[in-house]
Amino acid sequence: MLAIRRAEQWLLNHNLPRLQMALILGITGLSAAFFSFLMLHAGIDALGLRYPVAVALAYGVFLLLLRVWLSYQSNRESPFDSV
């Protein structure tokens, strides 16, 4: 239990996870709007088609960003190295 609390404190003090997740979600939302904008200018006017496709593409962006973030986190020093 002590190790979990120590890891939580380390993450909160060193990584700013809330800020990082806010950035990831913000980029995801912007990518959805961008994909919708691109499809609108490509001639796809139907909202019933454009929005689900934009959401699916944005979800792919989210998964990609999450993978990059996890890779970045795994390369950083772990709080469990000293345990």
HTML snippet that shows the backbone in 3Dmol.js (N, CA, C, O; Angstrom):
<script src="https://3Dmol.org/build/3Dmol-min.js"></script>
<div id="view" style="width:600px;height:400px;position:relative"></div>
<script>
const pdb = `
ATOM      1  N   MET A   1       0.823  -1.187   0.000  1.00  0.00           N
ATOM      2  CA  MET A   1       0.000   0.000   0.000  1.00  0.00           C
ATOM      3  C   MET A   1       0.870   1.256   0.000  1.00  0.00           C
ATOM      4  O   MET A   1       0.538   2.246  -0.651  1.00  0.00           O
ATOM      5  N   LEU A   2       1.968   1.213   0.721  1.00  0.00           N
ATOM      6  CA  LEU A   2       2.877   2.351   0.755  1.00  0.00           C
ATOM      7  C   LEU A   2       3.492   2.599  -0.621  1.00  0.00           C
ATOM      8  O   LEU A   2       3.667   3.748  -1.026  1.00  0.00           O
ATOM      9  N   ALA A   3       3.817   1.534  -1.334  1.00  0.00           N
ATOM     10  CA  ALA A   3       4.410   1.678  -2.663  1.00  0.00           C
ATOM     11  C   ALA A   3       3.426   2.320  -3.640  1.00  0.00           C
ATOM     12  O   ALA A   3       3.826   3.104  -4.500  1.00  0.00           O
ATOM     13  N   ILE A   4       2.156   1.992  -3.510  1.00  0.00           N
ATOM     14  CA  ILE A   4       1.149   2.579  -4.395  1.00  0.00           C
ATOM     15  C   ILE A   4       1.017   4.068  -4.134  1.00  0.00           C
ATOM     16  O   ILE A   4       0.948   4.860  -5.073  1.00  0.00           O
ATOM     17  N   ARG A   5       0.982   4.449  -2.888  1.00  0.00           N
ATOM     18  CA  ARG A   5       0.882   5.876  -2.551  1.00  0.00           C
ATOM     19  C   ARG A   5       2.134   6.634  -3.006  1.00  0.00           C
ATOM     20  O   ARG A   5       2.043   7.761  -3.494  1.00  0.00           O
ATOM     21  N   ARG A   6       3.290   6.011  -2.843  1.00  0.00           N
ATOM     22  CA  ARG A   6       4.530   6.645  -3.273  1.00  0.00           C
ATOM     23  C   ARG A   6       4.556   6.816  -4.792  1.00  0.00           C
ATOM     24  O   ARG A   6       4.997   7.848  -5.297  1.00  0.00           O
ATOM     25  N   ALA A   7       4.084   5.800  -5.518  1.00  0.00           N
ATOM     26  CA  ALA A   7       4.020   5.889  -6.980  1.00  0.00           C
ATOM     27  C   ALA A   7       3.036   6.960  -7.415  1.00  0.00           C
ATOM     28  O   ALA A   7       3.304   7.705  -8.357  1.00  0.00           O
ATOM     29  N   GLU A   8       1.902   7.042  -6.738  1.00  0.00           N
ATOM     30  CA  GLU A   8       0.912   8.064  -7.069  1.00  0.00           C
ATOM     31  C   GLU A   8       1.483   9.466  -6.851  1.00  0.00           C
ATOM     32  O   GLU A   8       1.306  10.345  -7.694  1.00  0.00           O
ATOM     33  N   GLN A   9       2.148   9.670  -5.753  1.00  0.00           N
ATOM     34  CA  GLN A   9       2.754  10.973  -5.470  1.00  0.00           C
ATOM     35  C   GLN A   9       3.846  11.308  -6.485  1.00  0.00           C
ATOM     36  O   GLN A   9       3.964  12.452  -6.923  1.00  0.00           O
ATOM     37  N   TRP A  10       4.632  10.317  -6.850  1.00  0.00           N
ATOM     38  CA  TRP A  10       5.691  10.549  -7.828  1.00  0.00           C
ATOM     39  C   TRP A  10       5.099  10.971  -9.164  1.00  0.00           C
ATOM     40  O   TRP A  10       5.583  11.913  -9.793  1.00  0.00           O
ATOM     41  N   LEU A  11       4.042  10.269  -9.603  1.00  0.00           N
ATOM     42  CA  LEU A  11       3.408  10.603 -10.869  1.00  0.00           C
ATOM     43  C   LEU A  11       2.795  11.998 -10.836  1.00  0.00           C
ATOM     44  O   LEU A  11       2.920  12.764 -11.792  1.00  0.00           O
ATOM     45  N   LEU A  12       2.138  12.315  -9.740  1.00  0.00           N
ATOM     46  CA  LEU A  12       1.515  13.627  -9.636  1.00  0.00           C
ATOM     47  C   LEU A  12       2.553  14.745  -9.578  1.00  0.00           C
ATOM     48  O   LEU A  12       2.314  15.834 -10.100  1.00  0.00           O
ATOM     49  N   ASN A  13       3.686  14.495  -8.959  1.00  0.00           N
ATOM     50  CA  ASN A  13       4.712  15.527  -8.806  1.00  0.00           C
ATOM     51  C   ASN A  13       5.595  15.688 -10.039  1.00  0.00           C
ATOM     52  O   ASN A  13       6.090  16.785 -10.297  1.00  0.00           O
ATOM     53  N   HIS A  14       5.798  14.638 -10.792  1.00  0.00           N
ATOM     54  CA  HIS A  14       6.779  14.700 -11.876  1.00  0.00           C
ATOM     55  C   HIS A  14       6.202  14.705 -13.288  1.00  0.00           C
ATOM     56  O   HIS A  14       6.855  15.197 -14.209  1.00  0.00           O
ATOM     57  N   ASN A  15       5.033  14.186 -13.480  1.00  0.00           N
ATOM     58  CA  ASN A  15       4.551  14.015 -14.846  1.00  0.00           C
ATOM     59  C   ASN A  15       3.394  14.908 -15.241  1.00  0.00           C
ATOM     60  O   ASN A  15       3.102  15.030 -16.430  1.00  0.00           O
ATOM     61  N   LEU A  16       2.735  15.527 -14.301  1.00  0.00           N
ATOM     62  CA  LEU A  16       1.541  16.330 -14.589  1.00  0.00           C
ATOM     63  C   LEU A  16       0.549  15.545 -15.450  1.00  0.00           C
ATOM     64  O   LEU A  16       0.215  15.987 -16.550  1.00  0.00           O
ATOM     65  N   PRO A  17       0.072  14.396 -14.976  1.00  0.00           N
ATOM     66  CA  PRO A  17      -0.777  13.544 -15.814  1.00  0.00           C
ATOM     67  C   PRO A  17      -2.084  14.211 -16.222  1.00  0.00           C
ATOM     68  O   PRO A  17      -2.589  13.949 -17.314  1.00  0.00           O
ATOM     69  N   ARG A  18      -2.637  15.059 -15.378  1.00  0.00           N
ATOM     70  CA  ARG A  18      -3.892  15.724 -15.751  1.00  0.00           C
ATOM     71  C   ARG A  18      -3.676  16.666 -16.928  1.00  0.00           C
ATOM     72  O   ARG A  18      -4.507  16.735 -17.833  1.00  0.00           O
ATOM     73  N   LEU A  19      -2.579  17.381 -16.916  1.00  0.00           N
ATOM     74  CA  LEU A  19      -2.264  18.277 -18.027  1.00  0.00           C
ATOM     75  C   LEU A  19      -2.000  17.483 -19.299  1.00  0.00           C
ATOM     76  O   LEU A  19      -2.466  17.859 -20.374  1.00  0.00           O
ATOM     77  N   GLN A  20      -1.264  16.400 -19.183  1.00  0.00           N
ATOM     78  CA  GLN A  20      -0.965  15.578 -20.351  1.00  0.00           C
ATOM     79  C   GLN A  20      -2.236  14.980 -20.947  1.00  0.00           C
ATOM     80  O   GLN A  20      -2.406  14.971 -22.167  1.00  0.00           O
ATOM     81  N   MET A  21      -3.130  14.479 -20.093  1.00  0.00           N
ATOM     82  CA  MET A  21      -4.384  13.911 -20.587  1.00  0.00           C
ATOM     83  C   MET A  21      -5.279  15.001 -21.174  1.00  0.00           C
ATOM     84  O   MET A  21      -5.973  14.765 -22.163  1.00  0.00           O
ATOM     85  N   ALA A  22      -5.269  16.183 -20.578  1.00  0.00           N
ATOM     86  CA  ALA A  22      -6.050  17.292 -21.127  1.00  0.00           C
ATOM     87  C   ALA A  22      -5.550  17.653 -22.526  1.00  0.00           C
ATOM     88  O   ALA A  22      -6.348  17.929 -23.422  1.00  0.00           O
ATOM     89  N   LEU A  23      -4.238  17.651 -22.709  1.00  0.00           N
ATOM     90  CA  LEU A  23      -3.676  17.924 -24.035  1.00  0.00           C
ATOM     91  C   LEU A  23      -4.054  16.840 -25.038  1.00  0.00           C
ATOM     92  O   LEU A  23      -4.406  17.137 -26.179  1.00  0.00           O
ATOM     93  N   ILE A  24      -3.981  15.594 -24.613  1.00  0.00           N
ATOM     94  CA  ILE A  24      -4.344  14.485 -25.500  1.00  0.00           C
ATOM     95  C   ILE A  24      -5.815  14.589 -25.905  1.00  0.00           C
ATOM     96  O   ILE A  24      -6.151  14.413 -27.076  1.00  0.00           O
ATOM     97  N   LEU A  25      -6.686  14.873 -24.943  1.00  0.00           N
ATOM     98  CA  LEU A  25      -8.111  14.996 -25.256  1.00  0.00           C
ATOM     99  C   LEU A  25      -8.393  16.228 -26.108  1.00  0.00           C
ATOM    100  O   LEU A  25      -9.250  16.190 -26.990  1.00  0.00           O
ATOM    101  N   GLY A  26      -7.684  17.308 -25.850  1.00  0.00           N
ATOM    102  CA  GLY A  26      -7.857  18.502 -26.664  1.00  0.00           C
ATOM    103  C   GLY A  26      -7.449  18.275 -28.105  1.00  0.00           C
ATOM    104  O   GLY A  26      -8.150  18.689 -29.027  1.00  0.00           O
ATOM    105  N   ILE A  27      -6.313  17.617 -28.302  1.00  0.00           N
ATOM    106  CA  ILE A  27      -5.852  17.304 -29.653  1.00  0.00           C
ATOM    107  C   ILE A  27      -6.834  16.358 -30.341  1.00  0.00           C
ATOM    108  O   ILE A  27      -7.080  16.480 -31.541  1.00  0.00           O
ATOM    109  N   THR A  28      -7.395  15.415 -29.580  1.00  0.00           N
ATOM    110  CA  THR A  28      -8.385  14.494 -30.136  1.00  0.00           C
ATOM    111  C   THR A  28      -9.621  15.251 -30.616  1.00  0.00           C
ATOM    112  O   THR A  28     -10.118  15.005 -31.715  1.00  0.00           O
ATOM    113  N   GLY A  29     -10.112  16.170 -29.791  1.00  0.00           N
ATOM    114  CA  GLY A  29     -11.281  16.965 -30.175  1.00  0.00           C
ATOM    115  C   GLY A  29     -11.007  17.832 -31.391  1.00  0.00           C
ATOM    116  O   GLY A  29     -11.843  17.936 -32.289  1.00  0.00           O
ATOM    117  N   LEU A  30      -9.834  18.453 -31.419  1.00  0.00           N
ATOM    118  CA  LEU A  30      -9.469  19.270 -32.579  1.00  0.00           C
ATOM    119  C   LEU A  30      -9.335  18.426 -33.842  1.00  0.00           C
ATOM    120  O   LEU A  30      -9.675  18.875 -34.936  1.00  0.00           O
ATOM    121  N   SER A  31      -8.843  17.217 -33.685  1.00  0.00           N
ATOM    122  CA  SER A  31      -8.707  16.357 -34.862  1.00  0.00           C
ATOM    123  C   SER A  31     -10.087  15.952 -35.394  1.00  0.00           C
ATOM    124  O   SER A  31     -10.271  15.845 -36.606  1.00  0.00           O
ATOM    125  N   ALA A  32     -11.050  15.727 -34.505  1.00  0.00           N
ATOM    126  CA  ALA A  32     -12.410  15.404 -34.952  1.00  0.00           C
ATOM    127  C   ALA A  32     -12.990  16.572 -35.745  1.00  0.00           C
ATOM    128  O   ALA A  32     -13.590  16.373 -36.802  1.00  0.00           O
ATOM    129  N   ALA A  33     -12.811  17.783 -35.235  1.00  0.00           N
ATOM    130  CA  ALA A  33     -13.308  18.963 -35.943  1.00  0.00           C
ATOM    131  C   ALA A  33     -12.588  19.126 -37.279  1.00  0.00           C
ATOM    132  O   ALA A  33     -13.208  19.485 -38.279  1.00  0.00           O
ATOM    133  N   PHE A  34     -11.306  18.869 -37.298  1.00  0.00           N
ATOM    134  CA  PHE A  34     -10.521  18.994 -38.532  1.00  0.00           C
ATOM    135  C   PHE A  34     -10.965  17.976 -39.576  1.00  0.00           C
ATOM    136  O   PHE A  34     -11.116  18.312 -40.751  1.00  0.00           O
ATOM    137  N   PHE A  35     -11.176  16.725 -39.147  1.00  0.00           N
ATOM    138  CA  PHE A  35     -11.624  15.697 -40.089  1.00  0.00           C
ATOM    139  C   PHE A  35     -13.009  16.035 -40.635  1.00  0.00           C
ATOM    140  O   PHE A  35     -13.273  15.838 -41.821  1.00  0.00           O
ATOM    141  N   SER A  36     -13.882  16.535 -39.788  1.00  0.00           N
ATOM    142  CA  SER A  36     -15.209  16.935 -40.238  1.00  0.00           C
ATOM    143  C   SER A  36     -15.111  18.083 -41.250  1.00  0.00           C
ATOM    144  O   SER A  36     -15.807  18.090 -42.265  1.00  0.00           O
ATOM    145  N   PHE A  37     -14.244  19.043 -40.960  1.00  0.00           N
ATOM    146  CA  PHE A  37     -14.020  20.168 -41.864  1.00  0.00           C
ATOM    147  C   PHE A  37     -13.494  19.686 -43.222  1.00  0.00           C
ATOM    148  O   PHE A  37     -13.955  20.143 -44.268  1.00  0.00           O
ATOM    149  N   LEU A  38     -12.532  18.767 -43.198  1.00  0.00           N
ATOM    150  CA  LEU A  38     -11.988  18.239 -44.451  1.00  0.00           C
ATOM    151  C   LEU A  38     -13.054  17.518 -45.265  1.00  0.00           C
ATOM    152  O   LEU A  38     -13.130  17.672 -46.484  1.00  0.00           O
ATOM    153  N   MET A  39     -13.876  16.730 -44.579  1.00  0.00           N
ATOM    154  CA  MET A  39     -14.925  16.010 -45.308  1.00  0.00           C
ATOM    155  C   MET A  39     -15.978  16.964 -45.863  1.00  0.00           C
ATOM    156  O   MET A  39     -16.507  16.734 -46.950  1.00  0.00           O
ATOM    157  N   LEU A  40     -16.287  18.033 -45.127  1.00  0.00           N
ATOM    158  CA  LEU A  40     -17.234  19.026 -45.617  1.00  0.00           C
ATOM    159  C   LEU A  40     -16.715  19.670 -46.895  1.00  0.00           C
ATOM    160  O   LEU A  40     -17.465  19.856 -47.853  1.00  0.00           O
ATOM    161  N   HIS A  41     -15.443  20.007 -46.907  1.00  0.00           N
ATOM    162  CA  HIS A  41     -14.855  20.621 -48.096  1.00  0.00           C
ATOM    163  C   HIS A  41     -14.591  19.616 -49.216  1.00  0.00           C
ATOM    164  O   HIS A  41     -14.348  19.997 -50.361  1.00  0.00           O
ATOM    165  N   ALA A  42     -14.642  18.337 -48.872  1.00  0.00           N
ATOM    166  CA  ALA A  42     -14.516  17.309 -49.904  1.00  0.00           C
ATOM    167  C   ALA A  42     -15.877  17.001 -50.537  1.00  0.00           C
ATOM    168  O   ALA A  42     -15.972  16.191 -51.460  1.00  0.00           O
ATOM    169  N   GLY A  43     -16.925  17.656 -50.031  1.00  0.00           N
ATOM    170  CA  GLY A  43     -18.239  17.480 -50.635  1.00  0.00           C
ATOM    171  C   GLY A  43     -19.170  16.556 -49.875  1.00  0.00           C
ATOM    172  O   GLY A  43     -20.272  16.275 -50.346  1.00  0.00           O
ATOM    173  N   ILE A  44     -18.758  16.076 -48.712  1.00  0.00           N
ATOM    174  CA  ILE A  44     -19.625  15.202 -47.913  1.00  0.00           C
ATOM    175  C   ILE A  44     -20.452  16.106 -46.996  1.00  0.00           C
ATOM    176  O   ILE A  44     -19.973  16.559 -45.957  1.00  0.00           O
ATOM    177  N   ASP A  45     -21.704  16.361 -47.398  1.00  0.00           N
ATOM    178  CA  ASP A  45     -22.553  17.280 -46.646  1.00  0.00           C
ATOM    179  C   ASP A  45     -23.407  16.585 -45.591  1.00  0.00           C
ATOM    180  O   ASP A  45     -23.881  17.244 -44.665  1.00  0.00           O
ATOM    181  N   ALA A  46     -23.615  15.288 -45.702  1.00  0.00           N
ATOM    182  CA  ALA A  46     -24.513  14.566 -44.801  1.00  0.00           C
ATOM    183  C   ALA A  46     -23.876  14.428 -43.415  1.00  0.00           C
ATOM    184  O   ALA A  46     -22.838  13.786 -43.251  1.00  0.00           O
ATOM    185  N   LEU A  47     -24.528  15.048 -42.420  1.00  0.00           N
ATOM    186  CA  LEU A  47     -24.008  14.978 -41.052  1.00  0.00           C
ATOM    187  C   LEU A  47     -24.013  13.548 -40.519  1.00  0.00           C
ATOM    188  O   LEU A  47     -23.137  13.156 -39.749  1.00  0.00           O
ATOM    189  N   GLY A  48     -25.017  12.777 -40.942  1.00  0.00           N
ATOM    190  CA  GLY A  48     -25.124  11.391 -40.482  1.00  0.00           C
ATOM    191  C   GLY A  48     -23.958  10.528 -40.921  1.00  0.00           C
ATOM    192  O   GLY A  48     -23.684   9.493 -40.313  1.00  0.00           O
ATOM    193  N   LEU A  49     -23.284  10.937 -41.950  1.00  0.00           N
ATOM    194  CA  LEU A  49     -22.092  10.220 -42.409  1.00  0.00           C
ATOM    195  C   LEU A  49     -20.823  10.891 -41.904  1.00  0.00           C
ATOM    196  O   LEU A  49     -19.894  10.225 -41.446  1.00  0.00           O
ATOM    197  N   ARG A  50     -20.794  12.211 -41.992  1.00  0.00           N
ATOM    198  CA  ARG A  50     -19.570  12.958 -41.676  1.00  0.00           C
ATOM    199  C   ARG A  50     -19.178  12.832 -40.206  1.00  0.00           C
ATOM    200  O   ARG A  50     -18.008  12.598 -39.906  1.00  0.00           O
ATOM    201  N   TYR A  51     -20.118  12.979 -39.294  1.00  0.00           N
ATOM    202  CA  TYR A  51     -19.772  12.965 -37.875  1.00  0.00           C
ATOM    203  C   TYR A  51     -19.290  11.603 -37.375  1.00  0.00           C
ATOM    204  O   TYR A  51     -18.285  11.547 -36.667  1.00  0.00           O
ATOM    205  N   PRO A  52     -19.969  10.499 -37.715  1.00  0.00           N
ATOM    206  CA  PRO A  52     -19.428   9.197 -37.260  1.00  0.00           C
ATOM    207  C   PRO A  52     -18.033   8.898 -37.814  1.00  0.00           C
ATOM    208  O   PRO A  52     -17.191   8.325 -37.121  1.00  0.00           O
ATOM    209  N   VAL A  53     -17.800   9.288 -39.055  1.00  0.00           N
ATOM    210  CA  VAL A  53     -16.467   9.057 -39.637  1.00  0.00           C
ATOM    211  C   VAL A  53     -15.436   9.927 -38.927  1.00  0.00           C
ATOM    212  O   VAL A  53     -14.331   9.467 -38.641  1.00  0.00           O
ATOM    213  N   ALA A  54     -15.789  11.183 -38.639  1.00  0.00           N
ATOM    214  CA  ALA A  54     -14.868  12.080 -37.929  1.00  0.00           C
ATOM    215  C   ALA A  54     -14.574  11.547 -36.529  1.00  0.00           C
ATOM    216  O   ALA A  54     -13.435  11.609 -36.065  1.00  0.00           O
ATOM    217  N   VAL A  55     -15.597  11.026 -35.858  1.00  0.00           N
ATOM    218  CA  VAL A  55     -15.393  10.464 -34.517  1.00  0.00           C
ATOM    219  C   VAL A  55     -14.501   9.234 -34.580  1.00  0.00           C
ATOM    220  O   VAL A  55     -13.615   9.068 -33.742  1.00  0.00           O
ATOM    221  N   ALA A  56     -14.725   8.375 -35.560  1.00  0.00           N
ATOM    222  CA  ALA A  56     -13.893   7.172 -35.699  1.00  0.00           C
ATOM    223  C   ALA A  56     -12.436   7.537 -35.977  1.00  0.00           C
ATOM    224  O   ALA A  56     -11.521   6.936 -35.414  1.00  0.00           O
ATOM    225  N   LEU A  57     -12.230   8.515 -36.840  1.00  0.00           N
ATOM    226  CA  LEU A  57     -10.853   8.938 -37.125  1.00  0.00           C
ATOM    227  C   LEU A  57     -10.211   9.598 -35.909  1.00  0.00           C
ATOM    228  O   LEU A  57      -9.030   9.384 -35.634  1.00  0.00           O
ATOM    229  N   ALA A  58     -10.986  10.396 -35.185  1.00  0.00           N
ATOM    230  CA  ALA A  58     -10.460  11.034 -33.979  1.00  0.00           C
ATOM    231  C   ALA A  58     -10.133   9.985 -32.920  1.00  0.00           C
ATOM    232  O   ALA A  58      -9.165  10.140 -32.175  1.00  0.00           O
ATOM    233  N   TYR A  59     -10.926   8.925 -32.847  1.00  0.00           N
ATOM    234  CA  TYR A  59     -10.631   7.851 -31.901  1.00  0.00           C
ATOM    235  C   TYR A  59      -9.302   7.191 -32.267  1.00  0.00           C
ATOM    236  O   TYR A  59      -8.524   6.830 -31.384  1.00  0.00           O
ATOM    237  N   GLY A  60      -9.045   7.036 -33.546  1.00  0.00           N
ATOM    238  CA  GLY A  60      -7.745   6.517 -33.977  1.00  0.00           C
ATOM    239  C   GLY A  60      -6.613   7.442 -33.563  1.00  0.00           C
ATOM    240  O   GLY A  60      -5.555   6.978 -33.137  1.00  0.00           O
ATOM    241  N   VAL A  61      -6.826   8.750 -33.685  1.00  0.00           N
ATOM    242  CA  VAL A  61      -5.825   9.724 -33.227  1.00  0.00           C
ATOM    243  C   VAL A  61      -5.617   9.582 -31.723  1.00  0.00           C
ATOM    244  O   VAL A  61      -4.484   9.615 -31.242  1.00  0.00           O
ATOM    245  N   PHE A  62      -6.719   9.424 -30.978  1.00  0.00           N
ATOM    246  CA  PHE A  62      -6.618   9.251 -29.529  1.00  0.00           C
ATOM    247  C   PHE A  62      -5.790   8.023 -29.181  1.00  0.00           C
ATOM    248  O   PHE A  62      -4.912   8.090 -28.321  1.00  0.00           O
ATOM    249  N   LEU A  63      -6.061   6.907 -29.838  1.00  0.00           N
ATOM    250  CA  LEU A  63      -5.301   5.688 -29.557  1.00  0.00           C
ATOM    251  C   LEU A  63      -3.829   5.851 -29.903  1.00  0.00           C
ATOM    252  O   LEU A  63      -2.961   5.360 -29.181  1.00  0.00           O
ATOM    253  N   LEU A  64      -3.547   6.535 -30.999  1.00  0.00           N
ATOM    254  CA  LEU A  64      -2.160   6.796 -31.380  1.00  0.00           C
ATOM    255  C   LEU A  64      -1.465   7.668 -30.336  1.00  0.00           C
ATOM    256  O   LEU A  64      -0.337   7.379 -29.936  1.00  0.00           O
ATOM    257  N   LEU A  65      -2.134   8.730 -29.895  1.00  0.00           N
ATOM    258  CA  LEU A  65      -1.552   9.608 -28.875  1.00  0.00           C
ATOM    259  C   LEU A  65      -1.364   8.873 -27.554  1.00  0.00           C
ATOM    260  O   LEU A  65      -0.370   9.076 -26.858  1.00  0.00           O
ATOM    261  N   LEU A  66      -2.319   8.023 -27.216  1.00  0.00           N
ATOM    262  CA  LEU A  66      -2.198   7.239 -25.986  1.00  0.00           C
ATOM    263  C   LEU A  66      -1.011   6.289 -26.063  1.00  0.00           C
ATOM    264  O   LEU A  66      -0.297   6.101 -25.078  1.00  0.00           O
ATOM    265  N   ARG A  67      -0.801   5.698 -27.213  1.00  0.00           N
ATOM    266  CA  ARG A  67       0.351   4.801 -27.395  1.00  0.00           C
ATOM    267  C   ARG A  67       1.664   5.573 -27.267  1.00  0.00           C
ATOM    268  O   ARG A  67       2.606   5.095 -26.634  1.00  0.00           O
ATOM    269  N   VAL A  68       1.730   6.751 -27.860  1.00  0.00           N
ATOM    270  CA  VAL A  68       2.931   7.582 -27.760  1.00  0.00           C
ATOM    271  C   VAL A  68       3.162   7.975 -26.305  1.00  0.00           C
ATOM    272  O   VAL A  68       4.292   7.935 -25.820  1.00  0.00           O
ATOM    273  N   TRP A  69       2.087   8.356 -25.607  1.00  0.00           N
ATOM    274  CA  TRP A  69       2.201   8.761 -24.198  1.00  0.00           C
ATOM    275  C   TRP A  69       2.683   7.596 -23.339  1.00  0.00           C
ATOM    276  O   TRP A  69       3.561   7.772 -22.493  1.00  0.00           O
ATOM    277  N   LEU A  70       2.120   6.415 -23.548  1.00  0.00           N
ATOM    278  CA  LEU A  70       2.551   5.241 -22.774  1.00  0.00           C
ATOM    279  C   LEU A  70       4.001   4.883 -23.066  1.00  0.00           C
ATOM    280  O   LEU A  70       4.736   4.492 -22.160  1.00  0.00           O
ATOM    281  N   SER A  71       4.413   5.011 -24.307  1.00  0.00           N
ATOM    282  CA  SER A  71       5.807   4.754 -24.662  1.00  0.00           C
ATOM    283  C   SER A  71       6.725   5.753 -23.959  1.00  0.00           C
ATOM    284  O   SER A  71       7.778   5.387 -23.438  1.00  0.00           O
ATOM    285  N   TYR A  72       6.313   7.004 -23.953  1.00  0.00           N
ATOM    286  CA  TYR A  72       7.081   8.047 -23.267  1.00  0.00           C
ATOM    287  C   TYR A  72       7.172   7.760 -21.771  1.00  0.00           C
ATOM    288  O   TYR A  72       8.232   7.916 -21.165  1.00  0.00           O
ATOM    289  N   GLN A  73       6.061   7.343 -21.185  1.00  0.00           N
ATOM    290  CA  GLN A  73       6.038   7.065 -19.747  1.00  0.00           C
ATOM    291  C   GLN A  73       6.909   5.853 -19.394  1.00  0.00           C
ATOM    292  O   GLN A  73       7.538   5.824 -18.337  1.00  0.00           O
ATOM    293  N   SER A  74       6.942   4.868 -20.270  1.00  0.00           N
ATOM    294  CA  SER A  74       7.733   3.672 -19.957  1.00  0.00           C
ATOM    295  C   SER A  74       9.226   3.947 -20.048  1.00  0.00           C
ATOM    296  O   SER A  74      10.022   3.220 -19.455  1.00  0.00           O
ATOM    297  N   ASN A  75       9.623   4.992 -20.787  1.00  0.00           N
ATOM    298  CA  ASN A  75      11.035   5.332 -20.917  1.00  0.00           C
ATOM    299  C   ASN A  75      11.531   6.203 -19.770  1.00  0.00           C
ATOM    300  O   ASN A  75      12.738   6.367 -19.590  1.00  0.00           O
ATOM    301  N   ARG A  76      10.611   6.756 -18.999  1.00  0.00           N
ATOM    302  CA  ARG A  76      10.998   7.594 -17.860  1.00  0.00           C
ATOM    303  C   ARG A  76      11.357   6.714 -16.672  1.00  0.00           C
ATOM    304  O   ARG A  76      11.038   5.525 -16.652  1.00  0.00           O
ATOM    305  N   GLU A  77      12.011   7.294 -15.700  1.00  0.00           N
ATOM    306  CA  GLU A  77      12.390   6.569 -14.491  1.00  0.00           C
ATOM    307  C   GLU A  77      11.133   6.151 -13.735  1.00  0.00           C
ATOM    308  O   GLU A  77      10.218   6.952 -13.542  1.00  0.00           O
ATOM    309  N   SER A  78      11.097   4.925 -13.320  1.00  0.00           N
ATOM    310  CA  SER A  78       9.947   4.410 -12.584  1.00  0.00           C
ATOM    311  C   SER A  78      10.146   4.580 -11.089  1.00  0.00           C
ATOM    312  O   SER A  78      11.266   4.449 -10.594  1.00  0.00           O
ATOM    313  N   PRO A  79       9.059   4.873 -10.354  1.00  0.00           N
ATOM    314  CA  PRO A  79       9.183   5.002  -8.901  1.00  0.00           C
ATOM    315  C   PRO A  79       9.455   3.660  -8.244  1.00  0.00           C
ATOM    316  O   PRO A  79       9.850   3.617  -7.079  1.00  0.00           O
ATOM    317  N   PHE A  80       9.256   2.569  -8.960  1.00  0.00           N
ATOM    318  CA  PHE A  80       9.459   1.234  -8.403  1.00  0.00           C
ATOM    319  C   PHE A  80      10.880   0.729  -8.586  1.00  0.00           C
ATOM    320  O   PHE A  80      11.227  -0.346  -8.096  1.00  0.00           O
ATOM    321  N   ASP A  81      11.716   1.509  -9.300  1.00  0.00           N
ATOM    322  CA  ASP A  81      13.115   1.090  -9.479  1.00  0.00           C
ATOM    323  C   ASP A  81      13.858   1.040  -8.167  1.00  0.00           C
ATOM    324  O   ASP A  81      14.755   0.215  -7.995  1.00  0.00           O
ATOM    325  N   SER A  82      13.500   1.914  -7.228  1.00  0.00           N
ATOM    326  CA  SER A  82      14.216   1.952  -5.957  1.00  0.00           C
ATOM    327  C   SER A  82      13.614   1.027  -4.906  1.00  0.00           C
ATOM    328  O   SER A  82      14.139   0.929  -3.797  1.00  0.00           O
ATOM    329  N   VAL A  83      12.516   0.346  -5.242  1.00  0.00           N
ATOM    330  CA  VAL A  83      11.850  -0.539  -4.275  1.00  0.00           C
ATOM    331  C   VAL A  83      12.525  -1.873  -4.252  1.00  0.00           C
ATOM    332  O   VAL A  83      12.114  -2.759  -3.503  1.00  0.00           O
TER     333      VAL A  83
END
`;
const viewer = $3Dmol.createViewer("view");
viewer.addModel(pdb, "pdb");
viewer.setStyle({}, {cartoon: {color: "spectrum"}});
viewer.zoomTo();
viewer.render();
</script>
